Amino acid sequence: MAGATVTPGLVVVDKSPGMTSHDVVARVRRLAGTRKVGHAGTLDPMATGVLVLGVDRATRLLGHLMLTEKAYDATLRLGASTTTDDAEGDVVATTSTDGVREDDVRAELARLVGDIEQVPTAVSAIKVDGKRAYARVRDGEQVELKARPVTIHEIVVHEVSLPDVRISVRCSSGTYVRAIARDVGAALGVGGHLTALRRTAVGSFDLTVAHTLDQLSDDLTVLPMADAARSTFPGVDLDDEQAAHVRFGRALHLALPGPGPHAVFAPDGEFLALYEARGEKAKPVAVFV
């Protein structure tokens, strides 16, 4: 497949462990025969699972996709804290979990569900005075990040087999599962870190539509922009006259069925743009033709 030319669209990757998100982008660039490849939502090298990439013009769509909700399967290990809040960091403290009860573990996890203020892990990609936090930590600096509002929609506890706890999480973008492990361990007085993380969904894209890089090497599966838009946004089908106005980025006398961006389509099914209601008209958020 190397050097093949593909139409604009999304590639949903099931990332393997040990690779950075940039590694995945570089591989798909070679497979797609274009440098115009970007990704939405970084995954740490240790983590596996869903990574959504945009190819060619679809890179512009990534920033507009409603990829705010994510889902993960994770394993937490209580009784040990690390410099990175995951298994890739150095252990800085250990405590016996003999006095920890399963009910206490479940109760502390339940307290994290809802709208909370979460302090990101120090080795995050958040910029501090123009420099990534993880780069400052790597250079030996002490990094103190401010708490940020996040929403944890659900935490399902599958198994408590101390020191390990297996959970599934549905949360907003910007939530750090590593920080959940750290905070639960701290609340229980024994410390904690993340030992395994698999992202099972990003927005409407889950593992059922994801492919490994080996599978993509044999058959580069690209979800066309029109299909990606229809699966993510409310869709509105236009007539020829309306479609012509959209191509020039004009406002439409069109009542949209709800708030937020709507994907608008030409009569032949071509995805044209994202529009949203502003006053009595529908105005363009982004035009893709």
Stockholm file with secondary structure:
# STOCKHOLM 1.0

chainA/1-289         MAGATVTPGLVVVDKSPGMTSHDVVARVRRLAGTRKVGHAGTLDPMATGVLVLGVDRATRLLGHLMLTEKAYDATLRLGASTTTDDAEGDVVATTSTDGVREDDVRAELARLVGDIEQVPTAVSAIKVDGKRAYARVRDGEQVELKARPVTIHEIVVHEVSLPDVRISVRCSSGTYVRAIARDVGAALGVGGHLTALRRTAVGSFDLTVAHTLDQLSDDLTVLPMADAARSTFPGVDLDDEQAAHVRFGRALHLALPGPGPHAVFAPDGEFLALYEARGEKAKPVAVFV
#=GR chainA/1-289 SS CTTCCCCSEEEEEEECTTCCHHHHHHHHHHHHTCSCEEEESCCCTTCEEEEEEEEGGGHHHHTTSCCCEEEEEEEEEETEEETTSBTTSCEEEECCCTTCCHHHHHHHHHHTCEEEEECCCTTSSCEETTEEHHHHHHTTCCCCCCCEEEEEEEEEEEEEETTEEEEEEEEETTCCHHHHHHHHHHHTTSCEEEEEEEEEEETTEEGGGCBCHHHHHHSCCCEEHHHHHHHHSCEEECCHHHHHHHHTTCCBCCCCSSSSCEEEECTTCCEEEEEEEETTEEEEEEECC
#=GC SS_cons         CTTCCCCSEEEEEEECTTCCHHHHHHHHHHHHTCSCEEEESCCCTTCEEEEEEEEGGGHHHHTTSCCCEEEEEEEEEETEEETTSBTTSCEEEECCCTTCCHHHHHHHHHHTCEEEEECCCTTSSCEETTEEHHHHHHTTCCCCCCCEEEEEEEEEEEEEETTEEEEEEEEETTCCHHHHHHHHHHHTTSCEEEEEEEEEEETTEEGGGCBCHHHHHHSCCCEEHHHHHHHHSCEEECCHHHHHHHHTTCCBCCCCSSSSCEEEECTTCCEEEEEEEETTEEEEEEECC
//
